[in-house]
């Protein structure tokens, strides 16, 4: 009996769409952006390529004093558009009872590890009890994790 290998996907986009979990798709995209073990830069992140998942993503400009870090963009699934916008605001202004707030508590771990950190569990998000899974992915303009002073 001959065993046939599964057909490989034709493009990176098809590979991302094949993943069922948002965290897996996002992590895979992040890994594909990194070159030779360097961290991807924010300029490489393409919201179009991330498609519908962009509503579940946030980008943060990290400062050496983490409380001075600011949101560059926050997706509607993480923070509703009818609330005051978080874009441009400091991360400390994000309520801790959101999935975004829970992830922010792990920023120092990402900085220390210089690698992705996944978290999950149950929590309250905007007043609703949920099960969640998320990933924090470091980006860097110089290929290593550096912060703004």
BELLIN-V404477 format. One record per residue. N is the residue number from 1. RES is the residue in three letters. SS is DSSP state (~ for helix, > for strand, _ for the rest). Layout:
# BELLIN-V404477
N,RES,SS + N,RES,SS
This chain:
# BELLIN-V404477
1,UNK,_ + 2,UNK,_ + 3,UNK,_ + 4,UNK,_ + 5,UNK,_ + 6,UNK,_ + 7,UNK,_ + 8,UNK,_ + 9,UNK,_ + 10,UNK,_ + 11,UNK,_ + 12,UNK,~ + 13,UNK,~ + 14,UNK,~ + 15,UNK,~ + 16,UNK,~ + 17,UNK,~ + 18,UNK,~ + 19,UNK,_ + 20,UNK,_ + 21,UNK,_ + 22,UNK,~ + 23,UNK,~ + 24,UNK,~ + 25,UNK,~ + 26,UNK,~ + 27,UNK,~ + 28,UNK,~ + 29,UNK,~ + 30,UNK,~ + 31,UNK,~ + 32,UNK,~ + 33,UNK,~ + 34,UNK,_ + 35,UNK,_ + 36,UNK,_ + 37,UNK,_ + 38,UNK,_ + 39,UNK,_ + 40,UNK,_ + 41,UNK,_ + 42,UNK,~ + 43,UNK,~ + 44,UNK,~ + 45,UNK,_ + 46,UNK,_ + 47,UNK,~ + 48,UNK,~ + 49,UNK,~ + 50,UNK,~ + 51,UNK,~ + 52,UNK,~ + 53,UNK,~ + 54,UNK,~ + 55,UNK,~ + 56,UNK,~ + 57,UNK,_ + 58,UNK,> + 59,UNK,> + 60,UNK,> + 61,UNK,> + 62,UNK,_ + 63,UNK,> + 64,UNK,_ + 65,UNK,_ + 66,UNK,~ + 67,UNK,~ + 68,UNK,~ + 69,UNK,_ + 70,UNK,> + 71,UNK,> + 72,UNK,> + 73,UNK,> + 74,UNK,> + 75,UNK,_ + 76,UNK,_ + 77,UNK,_ + 78,UNK,_ + 79,UNK,_ + 80,UNK,_ + 81,UNK,_ + 82,UNK,_ + 83,UNK,_ + 84,UNK,_ + 85,UNK,_ + 86,UNK,_ + 87,UNK,_ + 88,UNK,_ + 89,UNK,_ + 90,UNK,> + 91,UNK,~ + 92,UNK,~ + 93,UNK,~ + 94,UNK,_ + 95,UNK,_ + 96,UNK,_ + 97,UNK,_ + 98,UNK,_ + 99,UNK,~ + 100,UNK,~ + 101,UNK,~ + 102,UNK,~ + 103,UNK,~ + 104,UNK,~ + 105,UNK,_ + 106,UNK,_ + 107,UNK,~ + 108,UNK,~ + 109,UNK,~ + 110,UNK,~ + 111,UNK,~ + 112,UNK,~ + 113,UNK,~ + 114,UNK,_ + 115,UNK,_ + 116,UNK,_ + 117,UNK,> + 118,UNK,> + 119,UNK,> + 120,UNK,> + 121,UNK,> + 122,UNK,> + 123,UNK,> + 124,UNK,> + 125,UNK,> + 126,UNK,_ + 127,UNK,_ + 128,UNK,> + 129,UNK,> + 130,UNK,> + 131,UNK,> + 132,UNK,> + 133,UNK,> + 134,UNK,> + 135,UNK,> + 136,UNK,> + 137,UNK,_ + 138,UNK,_ + 139,UNK,_ + 140,UNK,_ + 141,UNK,_ + 142,UNK,_ + 143,UNK,_ + 144,UNK,_ + 145,UNK,_ + 146,UNK,_ + 147,UNK,_ + 148,UNK,> + 149,UNK,_
